[in-house]
Amino acid sequence: MSKNQNKTGSYSFFNCIEKNFDKAARFISIEKGLLEQIKACNSVYRMHFPVKIGKEVKVIEAYRVQHSHHKLPCKGGIRYSMKVNQDEIMTLAALMTYKCAIVDVPFGGAKGGIKIDPQTISSENIEKITRRYTSELIKKNFIGPGIDVPAPDYGTGEKEMSWIFDTFLSLRSGDVDALACVTGKPISQGGVRGRKEATGLGVFYGIRELCHVKEEMYSVGLDVGLVGKKIIIQGLGNVGYHAASFFHESGAIIIALAEREGAIYNKKGLNVSKVFLHLKNNGSILNFPEAKNIENTEKALELECDILIPAALENVIHKNNANRIKAKIIGEAANGPITPEADEILDKKGVIIVPDIYLNAGGVTVSYFEWLKNLSHVRYGRMEKKFRENVNAEFLKVIETVCKKKISIEEKKMILRGPREIDLVRSGLEDTMINGFHKIRDIKKSLKIENMRTAAFVLSINKIIDSYEKLGIFP
Ligand code: NAD
């Protein structure tokens, strides 16, 4: 048993990331101490604060971890869950550092967490807790547009981000850049169009790119393209729901969806928006018409399929179920869904694993766009939309004159259209995910690395080393 394993022979979540980092470090020739600096968490803030809930005073445990300051501000989501602990938040902060480097987002990694179960607490009390947490962060200078910028994660969304912004503004009134203290806000509060679905859409773009590479598809016995691929998704929250919708729209077949209470299965495919409506109306995905219930939700991961997308929590694929996984491709939409032991088993089976530090980076990419929007105080497309439409109209006139042919009104509408915010955000995200995929693949091929995860870590660590060197910290 290694010194990093606990009594049951499992690794702590942070050790899992360290293990992945060490595998990549074998391909990098730089002094060991410098690699240790990149691996270490720079600042860990663990707090306890009282909040009055009903007639009782409850002591709330919470964290904010800044993993790396090689670029500022730090950036990372905030999760609300009873499973929140220091090890988990440190790990997720580290993942953010590596993720940002891969997709060229100029931030250091961070993460926050509050140990509460949002499903059992009223919205009013969640607001109280969120506001108190924010003021604790402000007191210790752990939040700010140039310091540390939170975002949504497991158990949080636009509402919580709005409360964070409002609390920050009330304590820092007059800060003209206050909107940029948090991302994932509603549009009316300075959010950017396309942020809500960004992580799921990024997952879709990443997997679609993989499915277009003949060499990769033939290596696992699949045809090129996404159409007709059988997909299973675990978690129908922000990431899972949007990923499922984009896969469904593109012609892939969602054969199973798994939630906490159980899973549903239909080999001919599930209509994602209908399942979501059913979930909203009934509080459960179970008993969806035309689908079979699977009581033990974990069993859904083991069904025959082409692509498995864990989009709920960490460590769901482990040494005890890895051998039973039949998917040929696993896309890590959640953070850390595969333990290192399971990773080795799946690698030996030849499964293609698209790693979290690349695949779920769509959220932070669009958060970066939101942050830029907030600092520039202008909506994307506002300055150029009409100008582009005018130029396109002139261009079209010339074409019609030269060709002596009139273009139909429908075609005209399409050609004349200037870019809206959502168009710019989505094209920026698509470009980022496509580029990231090919950079990882190029490194994998040129260094003859066995899997995408190690190649992604090599790409990321090299970029961090480069920015430390440019800062003059490394000799
Ligand atoms: P969410 O809270 O919106 O959704 C999580 C979903 O998983 C919920 O519907 C929940 O009921 C379900 N779930 C919980 N336990 C489950 C279980 N045992 N089996 C099946 N389903 C279960 O959270 P999210 O924002 O979608 O985040 C999901 C994952 O993606 C997390 O690992 C998070 O760190 C990661 N992630 C999120 C973002 C983002 O932008 N929200 C960005 C990057 C990574």
Residues whose N, C-alpha, C, O or C-beta is under 5 A from the ligand:
A	BS01	NAD	P152 D153 Y154 G155 T199 Q234 G235 L236 G237 N238 V239 G240 A258 E259 R260 T297 A311 A312 L313 A333 A334 N335 N360 G363
